[in-house]
Amino acid sequence: MIKYEDAKRLMLTSAGRTAVERVGLDDADGRILAEDIVSDVDMPPFNKSAMDGYACRREDLGLDGLTVIDEIPAGCQPGREIRPGTCARIFTGAPVPEGAETIVMQEHVERVGNRIRIVKVDAAQNICFRGEDVRAGDIVLRRGDRISPTHIAVLATVGSTRPLVACRPRVTLFSTGSELVEPHVKPGAAQIRNSNGGQLAAQIRSAGALPRNGGILADDEAMMTEAFRRAMSSSDLIVVSGGVSTGEYDLVPGILGKLGFEIVYKSVGIQPGRPTLFGKCDSVFCCGLPGNPVASYVMFELLVKPFIFRMMGHAYRPLVVEARVAAPLKRDGAKRQACIPVRFLAPDLVEPLPYHGPAHISTMVDVEGLIVTPPGGISLEAGERIQIQTIPR
């Protein structure tokens, strides 16, 4: 049994890299950049007005009146230079004409015909100057960034319409156990529905990978061996729930060994989630997770999700916040770390959720974060603060 931090380190340092491909902006959201993105233009590309108003010379602001000699909408070039005693009507985003040094807000002007009188002068120039955000040649996004909607706007602005991104890892998912039936089947005596398959497939998608649900594998060594062998030829990662502990029907470690996998570890000192396995065979990896749904969910979030992102070259860092506990929280004499599911009552206030063990799936309905306790436990009074690893909803 190894520490959770050591298990994570071993996985991340083992992660290979997926291939790369170019995609259009419509398909780029959530993908991981495989190249630096360099701007081909200054941003803004010209001095532009930040307001609707009037473009003037600063030394003319104290004059009794100015003559309007031009009107400049966004998308149009100025037609005339601003000379002493003159100004131009200008709109937000339009190029600032030669000679103008400031934009007077339209709310600070009285206009009659083609003459204006400035009724309020402030120090703001109200001009966005060329290149003040980005210069041509600047790196605007970096290799390893996960593309978000705001990143897509940046890509479009610099003309990167087919960015190079990491291919999504191909992940084959198996649920093991002769007691399992598919969710559409009403369980018979000694049977339960397969809840892990859909849950883990959704978690795999949330990590940017491509899940293929291999279905349920009964506790049959020959059947499982053949299923794993087929998956090895078409997968970057195999995720297995159940069958990874030390019982007589926990067949996964032995089968992986016969197929050539090096078992890096097969037990993690954390609760829930001790029977967690990680192995590798050439360029194919395998993560074996506990069969209980809470444990499989938690260990995916703590270990498998960062690993999948690392395969694409992204350093995944879940949001960790500090919050107060709403009630006393005590855990004494523990030999292992523990993950305590919590929900937020306020932005900086959490309460632990009712939790009766790793099969208590209903506790995960409201989970919004995890407290990861150290070995030996914790003792907190109501109102004391602790770090929370948030879980996206």
KEMI-152491 format. One record per residue: residue in three letters; x, z, y of N, C-alpha, C in turn. Coordinates in steps of 0.05 Angstrom, whole numbers, padded with zeros to 5 digits, always signed. Layout:
BEGIN
ALAXZYXZYXZY/...
END
This chain:
BEGIN
MET+00017+00000-00024+00000+00000+00000+00018+00000+00025/ILE+00013-00019+00043+00029-00021+00067+00011-00015+00092/LYS+00024-00009+00114+00010-00003+00138-00004-00028+00149/TYR-00026-00024+00163-00040-00047+00175-00022-00063+00194/GLU-00006-00050+00210+00011-00064+00229+00032-00081+00214/ASP+00042-00070+00191+00061-00086+00175+00047-00110+00162/ALA+00023-00105+00152+00008-00128+00140+00004-00150+00160/LYS-00004-00143+00184-00008-00164+00205+00018-00178+00212/ARG+00039-00163+00214+00065-00176+00221+00074-00195+00199/LEU+00071-00187+00174+00079-00204+00152+00063-00230+00152/MET+00037-00228+00157+00020-00252+00158+00028-00270+00180/LEU+00031-00259+00204+00037-00276+00227+00064-00290+00225/THR+00083-00276+00214+00110-00289+00211+00110-00309+00189/SER+00091-00309+00171+00089-00328+00149+00074-00353+00156/ALA+00059-00352+00178+00040-00373+00184+00054-00400+00188/GLY+00046-00420+00174+00056-00447+00180+00040-00459+00203/ARG+00047-00484+00209+00033-00498+00231+00017-00521+00220/THR-00007-00524+00230-00023-00547+00223-00012-00572+00237/ALA-00022-00595+00227-00015-00620+00241-00028-00621+00269/VAL-00023-00642+00284-00034-00645+00310-00049-00671+00312/GLU-00067-00673+00332-00083-00697+00337-00091-00697+00366/ARG-00099-00721+00375-00109-00723+00403-00140-00725+00401/VAL-00153-00711+00420-00182-00710+00421-00191-00716+00449/GLY-00215-00726+00452-00227-00729+00478-00236-00703+00490/LEU-00242-00702+00516-00250-00678+00529-00276-00667+00517/ASP-00294-00684+00508-00319-00675+00496-00315-00659+00471/ASP-00292-00662+00458-00286-00648+00433-00264-00627+00436/ALA-00256-00621+00461-00233-00604+00465-00239-00575+00467/ASP-00263-00567+00472-00270-00539+00476-00263-00523+00451/GLY-00248-00501+00455-00240-00483+00433-00215-00492+00418/ARG-00205-00516+00424-00181-00525+00409-00156-00513+00421/ILE-00134-00514+00406-00109-00502+00414-00090-00524+00423/LEU-00080-00523+00448-00062-00543+00458-00036-00544+00442/ALA-00027-00568+00436-00001-00572+00422+00019-00584+00441/GLU+00014-00584+00466+00033-00595+00486+00028-00581+00513/ASP+00049-00581+00530+00045-00572+00557+00030-00594+00572/ILE+00013-00587+00591-00002-00606+00608+00010-00605+00636/VAL+00020-00628+00645+00033-00631+00671+00015-00646+00690/SER+00012-00636+00714-00005-00649+00734+00008-00675+00744/ASP-00008-00696+00746+00003-00721+00757-00004-00725+00786/VAL-00017-00704+00798-00025-00706+00826-00021-00678+00839/ASP-00020-00679+00866-00022-00654+00881-00051-00645+00880/MET-00055-00619+00880-00083-00608+00883-00083-00587+00905/PRO-00099-00591+00925-00115-00614+00932-00097-00639+00937/PRO-00108-00663+00933-00091-00687+00937-00088-00695+00966/PHE-00102-00681+00983-00100-00686+01012-00110-00661+01026/ASN-00104-00659+01052-00115-00637+01068-00145-00641+01070/LYS-00160-00621+01061-00189-00625+01060-00204-00602+01074/SER-00227-00607+01084-00243-00587+01097-00255-00567+01077/ALA-00253-00542+01083-00265-00521+01066-00293-00514+01075/MET-00302-00527+01097-00328-00520+01109-00342-00545+01119/ASP-00368-00543+01123-00383-00562+01140-00378-00552+01169/GLY-00369-00570+01186-00364-00562+01214-00352-00584+01231/TYR-00332-00577+01247-00321-00596+01266-00290-00593+01265/ALA-00277-00616+01261-00247-00617+01261-00237-00619+01289/CYS-00220-00600+01297-00211-00598+01324-00181-00593+01326/ARG-00170-00597+01350-00143-00587+01356-00146-00558+01364/ARG-00128-00541+01355-00131-00512+01361-00129-00506+01391/GLU-00112-00521+01405-00109-00515+01434-00134-00523+01450/ASP-00153-00538+01437-00177-00546+01451-00200-00527+01447/LEU-00196-00506+01431-00218-00488+01424-00229-00473+01448/GLY-00213-00470+01469-00223-00456+01492-00236-00474+01513/LEU-00237-00500+01509-00249-00518+01528-00279-00514+01530/ASP-00290-00522+01552-00319-00519+01556-00335-00537+01538/GLY-00324-00559+01529-00338-00577+01511-00320-00598+01500/LEU-00328-00609+01476-00312-00630+01463-00331-00653+01456/THR-00319-00677+01455-00334-00701+01449-00331-00707+01419/VAL-00353-00712+01405-00353-00719+01377-00348-00749+01375/ILE-00325-00756+01362-00318-00784+01361-00320-00796+01333/ASP-00325-00779+01313-00326-00790+01285-00343-00771+01268/GLU-00352-00782+01245-00366-00766+01225-00353-00772+01198/ILE-00345-00751+01184-00329-00755+01160-00343-00741+01136/PRO-00359-00755+01120-00369-00743+01095-00348-00742+01074/ALA-00353-00726+01053-00335-00725+01031-00334-00752+01018/GLY-00309-00761+01010-00306-00787+00998-00300-00809+01017/CYS-00299-00803+01043-00293-00824+01063-00268-00817+01078/GLN-00252-00837+01085-00228-00833+01101-00236-00831+01130/PRO-00222-00813+01145-00227-00811+01174-00221-00838+01188/GLY-00237-00844+01208-00234-00869+01222-00217-00867+01247/ARG-00215-00842+01258-00202-00840+01284-00185-00814+01285/GLU-00164-00815+01301-00147-00791+01304-00159-00773+01325/ILE-00156-00747+01321-00167-00727+01340-00147-00724+01362/ARG-00156-00730+01386-00139-00728+01410-00150-00706+01429/PRO-00136-00700+01450-00145-00678+01468-00174-00683+01477/GLY-00190-00662+01475-00218-00663+01484-00237-00675+01465/THR-00228-00682+01440-00246-00694+01421-00246-00678+01395/CYS-00266-00684+01378-00269-00672+01352-00284-00691+01334/ALA-00286-00684+01308-00300-00700+01289-00319-00682+01272/ARG-00343-00692+01269-00361-00678+01250-00350-00682+01222/ILE-00347-00661+01206-00335-00662+01180-00350-00645+01160/PHE-00350-00654+01135-00364-00640+01114-00345-00629+01092/THR-00354-00609+01078-00338-00596+01058-00326-00617+01038/GLY-00300-00615+01034-00286-00633+01015-00276-00659+01027/ALA-00283-00664+01053-00274-00689+01066-00246-00687+01075/PRO-00231-00709+01077-00203-00708+01087-00203-00700+01117/VAL-00183-00684+01124-00180-00675+01152-00167-00698+01168/PRO-00177-00706+01190-00166-00728+01206-00139-00720+01219/GLU-00123-00741+01224-00098-00736+01239-00104-00723+01266/GLY-00087-00704+01273-00089-00690+01299-00105-00665+01297/ALA-00122-00662+01277-00138-00638+01274-00122-00615+01261/GLU-00126-00591+01271-00111-00568+01261-00129-00545+01251/THR-00155-00548+01255-00173-00527+01246-00201-00539+01243/ILE-00217-00526+01227-00245-00533+01224-00262-00511+01235/VAL-00278-00516+01255-00296-00496+01266-00323-00498+01251/MET-00331-00475+01240-00356-00475+01224-00379-00485+01241/GLN-00398-00499+01229-00421-00510+01244-00438-00488+01256/GLU-00437-00464+01243-00453-00441+01253-00442-00431+01279/HIS-00417-00438+01286-00404-00428+01310-00404-00449+01333/VAL-00422-00469+01330-00422-00491+01349-00450-00496+01359/GLU-00453-00503+01384-00478-00514+01395-00473-00543+01402/ARG-00491-00561+01393-00487-00590+01397-00511-00602+01412/VAL-00504-00618+01431-00524-00634+01446-00514-00662+01447/GLY-00527-00681+01434-00518-00709+01433-00491-00710+01419/ASN-00472-00722+01433-00445-00725+01421-00425-00705+01433/ARG-00437-00683+01444-00420-00662+01456-00425-00636+01441/ILE-00404-00620+01437-00407-00593+01425-00394-00573+01444/ARG-00405-00548+01441-00393-00525+01454-00388-00504+01433/ILE-00363-00495+01432-00356-00475+01412-00363-00447+01422/VAL-00381-00433+01408-00391-00408+01417-00376-00384+01404/LYS-00361-00390+01383-00346-00368+01370-00320-00380+01359/VAL-00298-00367+01365-00272-00375+01355-00261-00354+01336/ASP-00253-00363+01312-00240-00344+01294-00212-00355+01286/ALA-00197-00339+01273-00169-00346+01266-00167-00364+01242/ALA-00189-00367+01226-00187-00382+01202-00184-00412+01208/GLN-00166-00426+01192-00164-00454+01195-00185-00470+01180/ASN-00194-00458+01158-00215-00470+01141-00206-00498+01130/ILE-00181-00500+01124-00170-00524+01113-00156-00518+01087/CYS-00161-00533+01066-00147-00531+01041-00124-00552+01042/PHE-00100-00543+01042-00077-00560+01047-00068-00574+01021/ARG-00059-00598+01024-00049-00614+01002-00028-00599+00986/GLY-00032-00597+00959-00013-00585+00941-00012-00555+00942/GLU-00031-00541+00956-00029-00512+00958-00036-00499+00931/ASP-00051-00513+00914-00058-00502+00888-00037-00511+00867/VAL-00032-00537+00866-00014-00548+00845+00001-00571+00858/ARG+00026-00574+00851+00042-00597+00859+00045-00616+00835/ALA+00046-00642+00840+00051-00661+00819+00077-00653+00804/GLY+00075-00653+00778+00098-00645+00761+00096-00616+00752/ASP+00078-00600+00764+00075-00573+00755+00061-00572+00727/ILE+00068-00552+00711+00054-00547+00686+00029-00531+00692/VAL+00006-00542+00685-00019-00529+00692-00031-00514+00667/LEU-00026-00524+00643-00034-00510+00618-00010-00512+00599/ARG-00008-00492+00582+00015-00490+00564+00008-00493+00535/ARG+00027-00504+00520+00024-00505+00491+00016-00478+00480/GLY-00004-00478+00463-00013-00453+00451-00038-00441+00465/ASP-00045-00452+00489-00069-00443+00503-00094-00452+00487/ARG-00114-00434+00486-00139-00442+00474-00157-00454+00496/ILE-00166-00478+00492-00180-00493+00513-00208-00481+00517/SER-00214-00474+00542-00240-00463+00550-00253-00483+00568/PRO-00279-00479+00576-00291-00497+00595-00276-00500+00621/THR-00264-00478+00631-00248-00481+00656-00223-00497+00651/HIS-00211-00495+00627-00188-00511+00621-00196-00541+00621/ILE-00220-00547+00611-00228-00575+00610-00230-00586+00638/ALA-00239-00570+00657-00240-00579+00685-00212-00585+00695/VAL-00192-00568+00688-00164-00573+00696-00154-00599+00683/LEU-00159-00602+00657-00151-00627+00643-00162-00652+00657/ALA-00187-00651+00664-00199-00674+00677-00186-00679+00704/THR-00180-00657+00718-00169-00660+00745-00142-00674+00745/VAL-00126-00668+00724-00099-00680+00723-00098-00705+00706/GLY-00122-00715+00697-00123-00740+00683-00115-00738+00653/SER-00114-00714+00642-00107-00711+00614-00133-00713+00598/THR-00141-00737+00592-00167-00742+00579-00166-00742+00548/ARG-00142-00742+00537-00139-00740+00508-00115-00721+00501/PRO-00120-00695+00505-00098-00676+00501-00090-00675+00471/LEU-00065-00668+00467-00055-00664+00439-00062-00635+00431/VAL-00076-00632+00409-00084-00605+00400-00077-00602+00370/ALA-00077-00576+00362-00072-00570+00334-00097-00578+00317/CYS-00092-00589+00294-00115-00594+00276-00126-00567+00267/ARG-00152-00568+00262-00165-00543+00252-00157-00538+00223/PRO-00149-00513+00217-00142-00507+00189-00166-00511+00171/ARG-00161-00522+00147-00182-00525+00127-00183-00500+00110/VAL-00205-00486+00110-00207-00460+00097-00229-00461+00075/THR-00221-00457+00050-00240-00456+00029-00247-00427+00023/LEU-00273-00421+00021-00283-00394+00019-00297-00390-00008/PHE-00289-00369-00023-00302-00362-00048-00312-00333-00046/SER-00335-00329-00059-00345-00302-00063-00345-00297-00093/THR-00332-00275-00101-00330-00270-00130-00347-00247-00139/GLY-00356-00249-00164-00371-00227-00176-00395-00238-00192/SER-00397-00230-00217-00419-00240-00234-00446-00228-00225/GLU-00445-00208-00208-00470-00196-00199-00483-00211-00175/LEU-00469-00230-00164-00478-00244-00140-00497-00267-00146/VAL-00517-00270-00128-00535-00293-00128-00536-00303-00099/GLU-00543-00329-00096-00544-00340-00069-00567-00328-00053/PRO-00565-00329-00027-00585-00315-00010-00614-00324-00015/HIS-00618-00349-00023-00646-00358-00027-00658-00349-00053/VAL-00642-00336-00070-00651-00326-00096-00658-00297-00094/LYS-00681-00289-00105-00688-00261-00106-00672-00248-00128/PRO-00657-00226-00121-00640-00214-00142-00656-00202-00165/GLY-00645-00206-00189-00656-00192-00212-00643-00165-00216/ALA-00647-00154-00239-00635-00128-00245-00605-00130-00244/ALA-00592-00111-00230-00563-00109-00228-00551-00132-00212/GLN-00567-00146-00196-00557-00168-00180-00559-00162-00150/ILE-00543-00174-00134-00545-00172-00105-00541-00200-00092/ARG-00551-00203-00068-00547-00229-00055-00519-00231-00043/ASN-00509-00255-00042-00483-00260-00030-00484-00260+00000/SER-00478-00238+00012-00478-00236+00042-00452-00244+00054/ASN-00430-00241+00039-00403-00247+00050-00399-00276+00056/GLY-00411-00294+00039-00405-00323+00042-00413-00333+00070/GLY-00437-00328+00078-00446-00337+00105-00432-00323+00127/GLN-00427-00297+00124-00414-00281+00145-00386-00291+00149/LEU-00371-00295+00128-00343-00303+00131-00341-00332+00140/ALA-00360-00349+00132-00359-00377+00142-00363-00377+00172/ALA-00381-00360+00182-00385-00358+00211-00360-00347+00225/GLN-00347-00328+00213-00323-00317+00225-00301-00338+00225/ILE-00299-00354+00204-00279-00375+00203-00283-00395+00225/ARG-00309-00403+00229-00315-00422+00251-00308-00409+00278/SER-00313-00384+00281-00307-00370+00307-00277-00370+00313/ALA-00261-00372+00292-00232-00373+00295-00222-00402+00299/GLY-00240-00421+00300-00232-00449+00305-00225-00465+00281/ALA-00230-00454+00257-00222-00468+00232-00247-00481+00220/LEU-00242-00497+00199-00263-00512+00186-00269-00500+00158/PRO-00291-00485+00156-00297-00472+00130-00310-00491+00110/ARG-00302-00488+00085-00316-00502+00063-00324-00480+00043/ASN-00350-00476+00040-00360-00455+00023-00358-00463-00006/GLY-00340-00452-00021-00337-00458-00049-00357-00444-00067/GLY-00374-00427-00055-00396-00414-00070-00387-00389-00085/ILE-00403-00382-00104-00399-00358-00120-00383-00364-00145/LEU-00363-00347-00151-00348-00350-00175-00353-00325-00192/ALA-00364-00329-00216-00368-00307-00235-00341-00297-00244/ASP-00342-00273-00256-00317-00260-00265-00307-00273-00291/ASP-00298-00297-00288-00289-00313-00311-00262-00325-00304/GLU-00242-00317-00318-00215-00325-00310-00211-00355-00310/ALA-00220-00369-00330-00216-00398-00332-00231-00412-00309/MET-00256-00404-00304-00271-00416-00282-00258-00411-00255/MET-00249-00387-00250-00236-00380-00225-00210-00395-00221/THR-00195-00396-00243-00169-00410-00241-00172-00439-00234/GLU-00192-00453-00246-00196-00481-00240-00206-00485-00211/ALA-00224-00466-00202-00234-00468-00175-00211-00465-00154/PHE-00194-00445-00159-00171-00441-00141-00152-00465-00141/ARG-00147-00476-00165-00129-00499-00167-00139-00523-00151/ARG-00165-00528-00153-00177-00550-00138-00175-00545-00108/ALA-00180-00520-00100-00179-00513-00072-00151-00516-00060/MET-00131-00511-00076-00103-00512-00066-00096-00541-00057/SER-00108-00561-00068-00101-00588-00061-00115-00598-00036/SER-00134-00583-00026-00150-00592-00002-00153-00570+00019/SER-00136-00549+00018-00140-00527+00036-00113-00519+00048/ASP-00114-00509+00073-00092-00496+00085-00092-00466+00079/LEU-00117-00456+00075-00121-00427+00070-00145-00424+00051/ILE-00142-00406+00032-00163-00398+00014-00170-00369+00021/VAL-00196-00364+00026-00206-00337+00031-00224-00329+00008/VAL-00218-00306-00004-00234-00297-00027-00245-00269-00020/SER-00270-00265-00025-00281-00238-00022-00287-00227-00049/GLY-00277-00203-00055-00281-00190-00080-00260-00197-00101/GLY-00258-00181-00121-00240-00187-00143-00211-00183-00137/VAL-00204-00167-00116-00176-00164-00109-00166-00136-00112/SER-00182-00118-00123-00173-00091-00127-00158-00088-00153/THR-00160-00065-00166-00143-00059-00190-00160-00055-00215/GLY-00186-00061-00214-00203-00058-00237-00199-00080-00258/GLU-00212-00077-00281-00209-00096-00302-00221-00123-00295/TYR-00241-00123-00277-00254-00149-00270-00243-00160-00243/ASP-00222-00147-00233-00209-00157-00208-00188-00176-00217/LEU-00196-00202-00220-00179-00222-00232-00162-00238-00213/VAL-00168-00236-00187-00156-00254-00167-00125-00251-00166/PRO-00113-00227-00165-00084-00226-00162-00070-00239-00186/GLY-00079-00234-00210-00067-00246-00234-00069-00276-00234/ILE-00092-00286-00226-00096-00316-00226-00078-00328-00205/LEU-00076-00317-00182-00058-00328-00161-00029-00328-00170/GLY-00021-00307-00184+00006-00306-00194+00012-00329-00214/LYS-00008-00334-00232-00004-00356-00251-00004-00383-00238/LEU-00017-00386-00215-00017-00411-00200+00007-00415-00182/GLY+00025-00396-00182+00049-00398-00166+00050-00385-00139/PHE+00029-00369-00133+00029-00355-00108+00048-00331-00108/GLU+00063-00328-00087+00078-00303-00082+00058-00283-00068/ILE+00054-00260-00081+00036-00240-00069+00053-00223-00050/VAL+00048-00227-00024+00063-00212-00004+00055-00183-00003/TYR+00029-00178-00005+00019-00150-00008-00009-00152-00019/LYS-00018-00130-00031-00045-00129-00042-00060-00103-00037/SER-00050-00088-00018-00064-00063-00011-00055-00055+00017/VAL-00074-00049+00034-00069-00042+00062-00079-00013+00067/GLY-00063+00003+00081-00070+00030+00086-00090+00033+00109/ILE-00114+00024+00105-00135+00026+00125-00162+00028+00111/GLN-00181+00041+00125-00207+00045+00114-00228+00036+00135/PRO-00247+00018+00128-00249+00005+00102-00230-00019+00100/GLY-00222-00027+00076-00206-00051+00074-00181-00048+00057/ARG-00178-00025+00043-00153-00022+00027-00147-00045+00008/PRO-00167-00054-00008-00161-00076-00027-00161-00103-00013/THR-00139-00108+00003-00136-00133+00017-00110-00146+00009/LEU-00110-00172+00003-00088-00186-00009-00079-00209+00009/PHE-00053-00215+00009-00043-00238+00023-00022-00251+00005/GLY-00024-00277+00001-00005-00292-00016+00000-00319-00005/LYS+00022-00332-00014+00028-00359-00005+00041-00375-00028/CYS+00035-00400-00028+00046-00419-00048+00052-00445-00033/ASP+00078-00449-00027+00086-00472-00011+00072-00471+00016/SER+00055-00491+00022+00042-00492+00048+00013-00482+00047/VAL+00005-00470+00024-00023-00460+00021-00021-00429+00021/PHE-00040-00417+00036-00041-00388+00038-00067-00378+00025/CYS-00068-00353+00018-00092-00341+00007-00095-00313+00019/CYS-00119-00307+00028-00126-00280+00037-00149-00270+00019/GLY-00144-00248+00005-00164-00236-00011-00175-00212+00003/LEU-00201-00211+00007-00214-00190+00022-00232-00173+00004/PRO-00238-00149+00012-00256-00132-00004-00283-00145-00008/GLY-00297-00137-00029-00323-00148-00034-00345-00136-00017/ASN-00341-00111-00008-00361-00098+00009-00363-00112+00036/PRO-00387-00117+00046-00389-00134+00070-00377-00122+00095/VAL-00379-00096+00100-00367-00084+00124-00337-00087+00123/ALA-00325-00081+00099-00296-00083+00096-00287-00111+00100/SER-00301-00131+00088-00292-00159+00091-00294-00167+00120/TYR-00315-00159+00134-00318-00166+00162-00295-00155+00179/VAL-00289-00129+00175-00269-00116+00191-00241-00128+00185/MET-00235-00132+00160-00208-00142+00154-00204-00171+00163/PHE-00226-00186+00163-00223-00213+00174-00216-00211+00204/GLU-00231-00194+00219-00226-00192+00247-00197-00181+00253/LEU-00188-00162+00237-00162-00150+00242-00138-00167+00233/LEU-00142-00182+00211-00119-00196+00199-00122-00226+00197/VAL-00145-00235+00187-00148-00264+00181-00151-00280+00207/LYS-00167-00271+00225-00171-00286+00250-00145-00290+00265/PRO-00129-00269+00270-00103-00275+00283-00085-00294+00267/PHE-00087-00293+00240-00071-00311+00224-00079-00340+00227/ILE-00105-00345+00227-00115-00372+00231-00107-00383+00258/PHE-00109-00367+00279-00101-00376+00305-00071-00382+00306/ARG-00055-00365+00292-00026-00369+00292-00019-00396+00277/MET-00035-00403+00257-00030-00429+00244-00033-00452+00263/MET-00049-00448+00284-00053-00469+00304-00034-00465+00329/GLY-00017-00445+00327+00002-00441+00349-00008-00424+00372/HIS-00030-00409+00367-00042-00393+00388-00037-00363+00382/ALA-00028-00348+00401-00025-00319+00398-00051-00305+00405/TYR-00067-00300+00385-00093-00288+00390-00090-00259+00397/ARG-00102-00251+00419-00102-00223+00427-00130-00214+00434/PRO-00143-00199+00416-00170-00189+00422-00170-00172+00447/LEU-00192-00172+00461-00195-00156+00485-00196-00126+00477/VAL-00178-00110+00488-00178-00082+00483-00183-00068+00509/VAL-00203-00050+00509-00210-00035+00533-00209-00005+00528/GLU-00208+00010+00549-00208+00039+00547-00236+00049+00554/ALA-00247+00066+00538-00274+00076+00543-00276+00105+00535/ARG-00297+00118+00546-00302+00146+00538-00320+00147+00514/VAL-00317+00168+00498-00335+00171+00475-00359+00188+00484/ALA-00383+00181+00475-00407+00194+00484-00411+00221+00471/ALA-00398+00225+00448-00402+00250+00433-00375+00257+00420/PRO-00371+00282+00412-00347+00289+00398-00341+00271+00374/LEU-00316+00264+00370-00309+00247+00347-00285+00259+00334/LYS-00289+00267+00308-00268+00281+00294-00264+00268+00266/ARG-00238+00265+00259-00231+00255+00232-00205+00268+00225/ASP-00206+00288+00207-00183+00304+00201-00172+00298+00173/GLY-00146+00301+00171-00133+00300+00145-00133+00273+00131/ALA-00137+00251+00145-00139+00225+00133-00111+00215+00126/LYS-00108+00203+00102-00082+00192+00094-00079+00163+00104/ARG-00101+00150+00111-00100+00123+00120-00112+00120+00148/GLN-00104+00099+00162-00118+00092+00186-00148+00086+00179/ALA-00164+00087+00200-00192+00081+00196-00203+00064+00219/CYS-00223+00047+00213-00237+00032+00233-00265+00043+00236/ILE-00271+00053+00260-00297+00065+00266-00313+00045+00283/PRO-00335+00034+00273-00351+00015+00289-00366+00030+00312/VAL-00366+00018+00335-00379+00030+00359-00396+00009+00373/ARG-00414+00019+00390-00428+00002+00409-00425+00013+00437/PHE-00428-00004+00457-00425+00005+00485-00452+00014+00496/LEU-00452+00038+00507-00476+00048+00522-00474+00041+00551/ALA-00449+00037+00561-00443+00029+00588-00416+00015+00587/PRO-00408+00002+00609-00382-00012+00607-00358+00005+00599/ASP-00359+00031+00603-00336+00048+00596-00345+00071+00578/LEU-00367+00068+00563-00378+00090+00547-00387+00079+00520/VAL-00377+00090+00498-00384+00081+00471-00394+00104+00454/GLU-00410+00096+00434-00418+00115+00414-00413+00103+00386/PRO-00402+00119+00367-00399+00110+00340-00426+00103+00327/LEU-00426+00083+00311-00450+00075+00297-00453+00090+00271/PRO-00477+00095+00261-00480+00107+00235-00466+00091+00214/TYR-00450+00104+00197-00434+00089+00178-00431+00106+00153/HIS-00442+00094+00131-00442+00109+00105-00423+00096+00085/GLY-00405+00079+00093-00386+00067+00075-00385+00037+00078/PRO-00367+00023+00064-00362-00005+00068-00384-00024+00059/ALA-00405-00013+00045-00427-00030+00038-00451-00027+00057/HIS-00447-00011+00078-00469-00005+00097-00471-00028+00117/ILE-00483-00050+00108-00482-00075+00124-00499-00072+00150/SER-00520-00056+00150-00537-00055+00173-00523-00043+00197/THR-00501-00028+00193-00487-00016+00215-00474-00038+00232/MET-00469-00062+00220-00455-00083+00235-00473-00099+00253/VAL-00499-00094+00252-00518-00108+00269-00512-00103+00298/ASP-00505-00078+00305-00501-00070+00333-00471-00066+00340/VAL-00453-00072+00322-00425-00067+00328-00414-00084+00351/GLU-00401-00072+00370-00389-00086+00392-00359-00080+00395/GLY-00349-00062+00378-00321-00056+00380-00312-00038+00357/LEU-00286-00034+00354-00275-00017+00334-00255+00002+00346/ILE-00257+00027+00337-00236+00047+00342-00218+00047+00318/VAL-00192+00041+00321-00173+00042+00299-00158+00068+00302/THR-00163+00086+00283-00151+00113+00285-00124+00113+00271/PRO-00107+00131+00278-00081+00134+00264-00084+00150+00239/PRO-00064+00148+00221-00065+00166+00197-00065+00195+00207/GLY-00079+00212+00192-00081+00240+00201-00107+00245+00216/GLY-00118+00224+00228-00144+00227+00242-00142+00231+00271/ILE-00165+00236+00284-00166+00240+00312-00186+00263+00317/SER-00184+00275+00341-00203+00295+00349-00208+00291+00379/LEU-00232+00281+00386-00239+00276+00414-00264+00291+00421/GLU-00264+00302+00445-00288+00314+00456-00303+00293+00471/ALA-00329+00299+00475-00346+00280+00491-00333+00276+00518/GLY-00331+00251+00526-00320+00244+00552-00291+00236+00551/GLU-00277+00243+00529-00249+00235+00527-00247+00205+00523/ARG-00224+00193+00530-00221+00164+00530-00204+00156+00506/ILE-00210+00131+00496-00195+00120+00474-00197+00090+00476/GLN-00178+00076+00464-00178+00047+00465-00198+00035+00444/ILE-00212+00014+00453-00232+00000+00436-00224-00029+00433/GLN-00221-00038+00408-00218-00067+00404-00245-00080+00404/THR-00251-00096+00424-00278-00108+00426-00281-00130+00406/ILE-00306-00135+00399-00313-00156+00380-00333-00174+00395/PRO-00327-00200+00397-00345-00219+00411-00372-00219+00396/ARG-00393-00220+00411-00420-00221+00400-00430-00250+00400/
END
